[in-house]
């Protein structure tokens, strides 16, 4: 099992929380959440590609925040290996999402990786 005190995991938790909160009201966010929000249109295109049957406005807000962070890290930031990002997104879905969240996140990100869709929209 992953160490819940890993600073990278804690940072991702905070970013997901910031992204989730912005769905309901404007607020100050951390620098990484700001970068995700600045690129939200591009990120949402990847989400539409990964889960065409679920437009972003229909996805559970927690799952959406996790997907947006993971896609930002995979496509724009590119600091971590894809496998690490996907695994971390699944862990966040287990912590914050519902029963179906880990499977949904895994399926959507897996589809992007499988189709090599993280390189182009």
Secondary structure, DSSP 8 states (H G I E B T S, - for coil): ---TT-HHHHHHHHHHHHHHHHTTS-----HHHHHHHHTHHHHHHHHHHH-TTS-GGGS-HHHHHHHHHHHIIIIII--S-HHHHHHHHHHHHHHHS-TTHHHHHHHHHHHHHHTTTTS--
